[in-house]
Amino acid sequence: MNKLQLYKLLRKNINLSYRRSPAFEQNRWAKVLIGFGGLMFILYLILYGVLIGMAADGEEGTLIMAMIIILPIDFLLRFIFQTTPSMMVKPYILLPISRYSAIECFLFSSHFSGFNFLWLGLFLPFAIIVLFGGASWGATLFVVLLAQLLIILNSQIYLFFRTLINRNVLWLIPGLLIYCIPFMPALITMSRKTLEHTLDNMEKYCTAWWLLPLVLLALCALFMVNRYFQFKYVYEEISKQKEKQLKRVSQFAFFNRFGIIGEYLKIELKSNLRNKTMKQRCIMSLVLVIVFSGLIAYTHIYDNPMMTNFWCLYCFSIYGITVLIKIMGQEGNYISLLMTQRENILSLLKAKYWFYCVVLVIPFLIMLPAVFTGKFTLLMLFAYMFLVAGFIHFIIFQLAVYNKQTIPLQLKVTGKGNFENGVQIVIELAALFGPGLIVGIGYLTVGLTITYIFMCVLGLGFIVTYPWWIRNIYNRMMKRRHENIEGFLSTKV
């Protein structure tokens, strides 16, 4: 069997695996949502392509200059839309084929993923505008081809750093710094003239013929590097290589006073500190809160009320939403044990609620510098903290009734993503847009101060009544327990 035949067979197997998955219904809902999002993304790209083309004034090299901004945006967007090929390779590692063949096929197919070609929605309108502006056909086609190859190269850069970030989240720093290389001389010298000189040189050589073979050479080199790293880390996870033994086991005796809820608080805390999947989400969320809080407090990027309110809400809700959106997913690994005693799940849900309410103190403290610089007010921080603790957590906890896919605790490279069904999508959209709707209506009608007071009252109302609505969630879960247990067990790794 040659590589082309193997590639066709693997593509066929992937399509069949999606159809045979117990989450096929969820996959269809996810595809509809992703398709709508992709359409909106293309419309935005067309708009910006026209704007950049009009600003170019017939200079086709402007597109390559714009890639300085486009490439880091593309890199960050891939964390949402793109997974590493190694997630699909796991079933093929032990088959009687060359150990790198499957990796090569999946890496090659990643070059032609739909996300890479979405950017043509920006490149093609730009090309049409500059052609009407007097640019030559040959130069315009060269620039569009070079821009598309840079996007494909960026996908390989993402795969390289995403694999390393899965091992250690600190690799995100060099992953972002690589896009600052063109500006390093100016950053080192802190000179405006150096920056202008760098931009002039880039504008001079951005349409040079030798850029095309240089990009192709870099693409081939990264392909080989990814080929090695993808197989290496997948093989490590599959072989279950022995991990380092813990030198000290924390008892967290403070939680003993809370009885059975205290025991579940220990489990939640230890999961966030030890399990790879949970720890990565925790660190990523903390880094994002620190970055955006620093930008708001010490820069003038987000000075208008709409953006400050948005990022304040985002900083409070990012960690809880990213974790709780898959609530009960980690417990799916031992769901049968939880069902052995009456109201175990009820105590678990209460412990989760306490934990994620207390966690809100961390972004509150991190955002205090923004209060000292006058960007936020204490009333604003309390309003969003109470709104997230009460209203948003109330909405997100409803997902505990419907989630039935197990999340692997230790697999970060080969772990598969979990798709949603229609009810879950509605709940998630309500959690995402509900607070913004409250703030927007309040801002337009009664002003922000009264809106913040209303948010505090609304949030405190849900906090005070949490035993009743947690009990309601528990009762609805028990009515679906057989269906949910079957889903957890069938998706368990």
Long-range contacts (C-beta under 8 A, 24 or more apart in sequence): 1-97, 3-101, 3-104, 3-105, 6-97, 6-101, 6-102, 6-105, 7-105, 7-108, 7-109, 10-92, 10-102, 10-105, 10-106, 11-109, 14-88, 22-487, 22-490, 22-491, 23-405, 23-418, 23-419, 23-491, 25-421, 26-405, 26-418, 26-419, 26-420, 26-421, 26-424, 27-419, 29-419, 29-420, 29-421, 29-422, 29-425, 30-419, 30-420, 33-420, 33-425, 34-81, 38-114, 38-118, 41-118, 41-121, 42-118, 42-121, 43-121, 45-118, 45-119, 45-121, 45-122, 46-121, 46-122, 46-125, 48-122, 49-121, 49-122, 49-123, 49-124, 49-125, 49-126, 49-129, 50-125, 50-126, 50-129, 52-122, 52-126, 53-125, 53-126, 53-127, 53-128, 53-129, 53-130, 53-133, 54-129, 56-126, 56-129, 56-130, 56-133, 57-133, 58-130, 58-133, 58-134, 58-135, 59-130, 59-135, 60-127, 60-130, 60-135, 60-136, 60-139, 60-140, 60-142, 60-143, 60-207, 61-143, 61-203, 61-206, 61-207, 62-126, 62-130, 63-123, 63-126, 63-127, 63-130, 63-143, 63-144, 63-147, 64-143, 64-146, 64-147, 64-202, 64-206, 64-207, 64-211, 65-199, 65-202, 65-203, 65-206, 67-147, 67-150, 68-179, 68-182, 68-202, 70-119, 70-122, 70-151, 71-150, 71-151, 71-154, 71-179, 72-176, 72-179, 74-119, 74-151, 74-154, 75-154, 75-157, 75-158, 75-175, 75-176, 75-179, 77-115, 78-115, 78-155, 78-158, 78-162, 79-162, 81-115, 82-110, 82-113, 82-115, 82-155, 82-158, 82-162, 83-417, 84-159, 84-162, 84-163, 84-166, 84-230, 84-413, 85-109, 85-110, 85-159, 85-230, 86-163, 86-230, 86-231, 86-233, 86-234, 86-413, 86-414, 87-413, 87-414, 87-415, 87-416, 87-417, 89-230, 89-231, 89-234, 89-414, 90-234, 90-238, 90-414, 93-234, 93-235, 93-238, 99-231, 100-227, 100-231, 103-227, 103-230, 103-231, 103-234, 104-227, 107-159, 107-223, 107-226, 107-227, 107-230, 110-155, 110-156, 110-159, 111-152, 111-155, 113-155, 115-155, 116-148, 116-151, 116-152, 116-155, 117-148, 119-147, 119-148, 119-151, 120-148, 123-147, 123-148, 139-207, 142-207, 142-209, 142-212, 143-207, 145-212, 146-211, 146-212, 146-215, 149-212, 149-215, 149-216, 149-219, 150-215, 152-219, 153-215, 153-218, 153-219, 153-222, 156-219, 156-222, 156-223, 156-226, 157-222, 159-226, 159-230, 160-222, 160-225, 160-226, 160-229, 163-226, 163-229, 163-230, 163-233, 163-413, 164-229, 166-233, 166-280, 166-412, 166-413, 167-233, 167-412, 169-280, 169-283, 169-284, 169-287, 172-284, 172-287, 233-413, 234-413, 234-414, 237-410, 237-411, 237-412, 237-413, 237-414, 238-414, 260-344, 260-347, 261-347, 261-350, 261-351, 261-354, 262-351, 264-347, 264-348, 264-350, 264-351, 264-352, 265-351, 265-354, 265-355, 267-351, 268-351, 268-352, 268-355, 269-355, 271-330, 271-409, 275-330, 275-409, 275-410, 276-409, 276-410, 276-411, 276-412, 277-330, 277-407, 277-408, 277-409, 277-410, 277-411, 277-412, 277-415, 278-323, 278-330, 278-409, 280-412, 281-319, 281-322, 281-323, 282-319, 282-323, 284-322, 285-318, 285-319, 285-322, 286-319, 286-362, 288-315, 288-318, 289-315, 289-318, 289-319, 289-362, 289-363, 289-366, 289-367, 290-366, 293-363, 293-366, 293-367, 293-369, 293-370, 294-369, 296-367, 296-370, 296-375, 296-376, 297-367, 297-369, 297-370, 297-372, 297-373, 297-375, 298-369, 298-373, 302-375, 303-375, 305-443, 305-448, 308-375, 308-376, 309-380, 309-439, 309-443, 309-448, 310-436, 312-367, 312-376, 312-380, 312-381, 312-384, 313-384, 313-387, 313-388, 313-435, 313-436, 313-439, 315-363, 315-366, 315-367, 316-360, 316-363, 316-364, 316-384, 316-385, 316-387, 316-388, 317-388, 317-392, 317-431, 317-435, 319-356, 319-359, 319-363, 320-356, 320-359, 320-360, 320-388, 320-392, 320-393, 320-396, 321-392, 321-396, 321-431, 321-432, 323-356, 324-352, 324-356, 324-393, 324-396, 324-397, 324-399, 325-396, 325-399, 325-428, 326-399, 326-403, 326-405, 326-407, 326-418, 327-352, 327-396, 327-397, 327-399, 327-400, 327-403, 328-399, 328-400, 328-403, 328-404, 328-484, 328-488, 329-403, 329-405, 329-406, 329-407, 329-418, 330-406, 330-407, 330-409, 332-404, 332-405, 332-406, 332-407, 332-487, 332-488, 332-491, 332-492, 333-406, 333-407, 333-408, 333-409, 333-492, 335-406, 335-484, 335-485, 335-488, 335-489, 336-485, 336-489, 339-481, 339-485, 343-474, 345-474, 345-477, 345-478, 346-470, 346-471, 346-474, 349-397, 349-400, 349-470, 349-473, 349-474, 350-466, 350-467, 350-470, 352-397, 353-393, 353-397, 353-466, 353-470, 356-389, 356-393, 357-389, 357-393, 357-463, 360-385, 360-388, 360-389, 377-452, 379-449, 379-452, 379-453, 379-456, 380-448, 380-452, 382-452, 382-456, 383-451, 383-452, 383-453, 383-455, 383-456, 383-459, 384-435, 384-455, 385-459, 386-455, 386-456, 386-458, 386-459, 386-460, 386-463, 387-435, 387-438, 387-455, 387-456, 387-458, 387-459, 388-435, 388-459, 389-459, 389-462, 389-463, 390-458, 390-459, 390-460, 390-461, 390-462, 390-463, 390-466, 391-434, 391-435, 391-458, 391-459, 391-462, 392-431, 392-434, 392-435, 393-462, 394-462, 394-466, 394-469, 395-427, 395-430, 395-431, 395-434, 396-427, 396-428, 396-431, 397-469, 397-470, 397-473, 398-427, 398-473, 399-424, 399-427, 399-428, 400-473, 400-477, 401-473, 401-476, 401-477, 401-480, 402-427, 402-480, 403-484, 404-483, 404-484, 404-486, 404-487, 404-488, 404-491, 405-487, 405-488, 405-491, 406-488, 406-489, 406-491, 406-492, 406-493, 408-493, 411-493, 415-493, 418-491
